[in-house]
Amino acid sequence: MMANGDLLDNLGEYAFGGDPSNPADQGNTPVSAQTVEGGTNYLEYVYYELDDAATRGLASILEVGTDLVATDWTTNGVEFVGSGAGPDGFNAVTNRISTEDDDKRFLNLQIEFTP
């Protein structure tokens, strides 16, 4: 559900610290960068998770796929790098995927409510 016309779903916007009723307040936006380690090229993806996400019943799942039409989302190939201090009240969660396996890959960050 998108209540404020900013094209973001309300649960994701809430999980990132945004205000689902204010289109100007989208919260902490994920960032990405290319990195190289041990001769392997990676896309590193950092998103911000509430410090108390589990207490609030929120779970985040980063998925990767090779096709946006016939979605084949999977967590295979997503490597957790670590997490640490982010903006106030948030952890910065870092994951990466190799860019050497397929010609194209897409990321999908799922936010789930798990009461």
C-alpha positions as CSV (number, residue, x, y, z in Angstrom):
1,M,0.0,0.0,0.0
2,M,1.3,3.5,-0.9
3,A,-0.6,6.1,1.0
4,N,1.3,9.3,0.1
5,G,2.0,9.0,-3.6
6,D,5.8,8.6,-3.4
7,L,5.7,5.1,-4.9
8,L,7.2,3.4,-1.8
9,D,5.3,0.8,0.1
10,N,4.3,1.9,3.6
11,L,6.0,-1.0,5.5
12,G,9.3,-0.5,3.7
13,E,9.2,3.3,4.3
14,Y,8.4,2.7,8.0
15,A,11.3,0.2,8.3
16,F,13.7,2.7,6.9
17,G,12.6,5.4,9.3
18,G,10.4,7.4,6.9
19,D,7.0,8.7,7.4
20,P,4.4,6.8,5.3
21,S,2.1,9.9,5.4
22,N,4.7,12.4,4.2
23,P,6.1,11.9,0.6
24,A,9.1,14.1,1.5
25,D,10.2,11.8,4.3
26,Q,11.4,8.5,2.8
27,G,13.8,7.6,5.6
28,N,17.3,6.2,5.1
29,T,17.9,5.2,1.5
30,P,20.1,2.2,0.8
31,V,23.4,2.8,-1.0
32,S,25.6,0.7,-3.3
33,A,29.1,0.7,-4.6
34,Q,31.4,-1.5,-6.6
35,T,34.3,-3.2,-4.7
36,V,37.1,-5.6,-5.5
37,E,38.4,-8.2,-3.1
38,G,40.9,-11.0,-3.9
39,G,40.5,-10.3,-7.6
40,T,36.7,-10.7,-7.5
41,N,34.4,-7.8,-8.4
42,Y,31.4,-7.2,-6.1
43,L,28.4,-5.0,-5.8
44,E,28.2,-4.0,-2.2
45,Y,24.8,-3.0,-0.9
46,V,24.2,-1.2,2.4
47,Y,20.7,-0.7,3.9
48,Y,19.6,0.6,7.2
49,E,17.7,-1.6,9.6
50,L,16.0,-0.4,12.8
51,D,18.0,-1.3,16.0
52,D,14.9,-2.9,17.4
53,A,13.6,-4.4,14.1
54,A,13.0,-7.8,15.6
55,T,11.1,-6.4,18.6
56,R,8.9,-4.5,16.2
57,G,8.4,-7.7,14.1
58,L,10.3,-6.5,11.1
59,A,12.6,-8.7,9.0
60,S,14.7,-7.7,6.0
61,I,15.7,-10.1,3.2
62,L,18.0,-9.2,0.4
63,E,17.4,-11.2,-2.8
64,V,19.1,-11.3,-6.1
65,G,17.6,-12.3,-9.5
66,T,18.6,-12.3,-13.2
67,D,15.2,-11.4,-14.7
68,L,12.6,-8.8,-13.8
69,V,9.9,-10.2,-16.0
70,A,10.0,-13.9,-14.9
71,T,11.2,-13.2,-11.4
72,D,13.6,-15.7,-10.0
73,W,14.5,-14.1,-6.6
74,T,16.8,-16.0,-4.4
75,T,19.1,-15.4,-1.5
76,N,21.8,-17.7,-3.1
77,G,24.8,-15.6,-3.9
78,V,24.1,-12.8,-1.4
79,E,27.0,-12.6,1.1
80,F,26.5,-10.9,4.4
81,V,29.5,-8.7,5.1
82,G,28.6,-7.2,8.4
83,S,26.6,-4.6,10.3
84,G,27.4,-1.7,12.5
85,A,26.4,1.7,13.7
86,G,24.2,3.7,11.2
87,P,22.1,6.8,11.7
88,D,20.6,7.2,15.1
89,G,18.4,4.2,15.9
90,F,19.6,2.2,12.9
91,N,22.2,-0.5,12.0
92,A,24.0,-0.3,8.6
93,V,23.7,-3.8,7.1
94,T,26.2,-4.6,4.4
95,N,25.8,-7.4,1.9
96,R,27.5,-8.0,-1.4
97,I,27.1,-10.1,-4.6
98,S,29.7,-11.1,-7.1
99,T,29.3,-9.3,-10.5
100,E,31.3,-12.0,-12.3
101,D,28.7,-14.8,-12.4
102,D,26.0,-13.3,-14.7
103,D,25.7,-10.6,-17.3
104,K,23.0,-8.9,-15.3
105,R,21.6,-9.1,-11.8
106,F,18.9,-7.3,-9.9
107,L,18.5,-6.7,-6.2
108,N,15.2,-6.9,-4.2
109,L,15.1,-5.9,-0.6
110,Q,12.1,-7.4,1.0
111,I,10.7,-6.0,4.3
112,E,8.4,-8.4,6.1
113,F,6.2,-8.0,9.1
114,T,6.6,-11.0,11.4
115,P,4.5,-10.5,14.5
